[in-house]
Amino acid sequence: MNGDGPTPEDGADAPESDGSPDARTDGGATDGVDPRVRERFEDIVFARRVRAAGYAMLFVVVGYLFYKALQAVEWFEAEMSQYVGTFVEALGDFFPFIVSVDGFPFVWFDPRGFLEYWAFMQERNLIYDSEFFAEAGGFLEYPIVLLTGPGGPLGILGEAGVTLSMAIAGTVMGFPLALAFGILGSERVLPFPFNFLFRGVMSSIRAIPALVWALIYVPLGGIGPTTATLAIATDTIGNLGRLYTDELEEIEDGPIEAMETTGADKPQTIVFGMLSQVTTPFIAWTLYIFEINVRIAVTLGIIGGGGLGQILSVQQGLFAFTNMMATILVIMILIISVEMFSQRLRSYLRGDDEAQGLIQLVVGFPQRMAEAVLK
């Protein structure tokens, strides 16, 4: 040694090791993981395991209920595979341009199939009443007959006009009470429990389907367009009123407080502070319910309420599947037309500059499909 002091080779400054697993050889330059971080990590892992177990349990419960539901509807005893051939043959009646070869359906575009549809539509006045202008003495009297004839402009649509008339009349009849119950059901207008009375009435109405309401109104005049319209009106009160109530619960407090600071009374606050905020949503929800009511009108027609639904029911009883399909096509045209009209009107109310009409939608469909695929 040269007297310069101990060197590392001498081991004088080497750290002592106690042989424990936690002993560090880096002089303590790094610290251990914070216990709080480790605890948080363990909580996250545990929460994930609990969530996974919950999903697994939910899957098991849904699967069990699904299996029992199939048992309840006698799904396993139906033996539908034995009737596949019969179903394929029926497709040939539904669609006259479909032929069956060895039990397999093939499409054979025969124009005569579509002519069968059109012939039945004309025969039963499904989409146009050929006798509507029979009382017109000349072409100049057509506008007068159109406005004064039975059903007015709706009457010219034949059975489709009857279905559409039930939906229009039912929606308009149910709107006033739906608006009143919707406003009074809001806690912003009436405090609890008074608003709960109106909510309860609307819930009770919604608990009974429109089909059952039509049966309830049978003593008033049997099953027909009149009782079907009453059923649609009653159903509108419950459904539309609930949507109005929910919309009022989401409005801003600023306009309401501004009206109150000006000394406005309660009715003025409701009209100018609350309803002024939801005018457009109210119209949109009303149009949405009208779309639903058109479908309900078709359903009520199946039990005798008139219109396209009744034609469909009669043809089904006669096993005239081609005529049924012709009626279904008219139903599809009617419902799609109503939806497009409603969508167009809602777009106008929203100030949507990109709103397109029917022609633009049809012409631009290939381009939109290509853009969607390339994205």
Buried (B, 14 or more C-beta within 10 A) or exposed (E): EEEEEEEEEEEEEEEEEEEEEEEEEEEEEEEEEEEEEEEEEEEEEEEEEEEEEEEEEEEEEEEEEEEEEEEEEEEEEEEEEEEEEEEBBBBBBBBBBBBBEEEEBEEEEEEEBBEBBEBBBBEBBBBBBEEBBEEBEEEEEBEEBBEEBEBEEBBBBBBBBBBBBBBBBBBBBBBEBBBBBBBBBBBBBBEEEEBBEBBEBBBEBBEBEBBEBBBEBEEEEEBBBBBBBBBBBBBBBBBBBBBBBBBBEEBEEEBBEEBBEEEBEEEEBBEBBBBEBBEEBBEBBBBBBBBBBBBBBBBBBBBBBBBBBBBBBBBBEEEBBBBBBBBBBBBEEBBEBBBBBBBBBBBEBEEEEEBBEEEEEEEEEEEEEEEEEEE
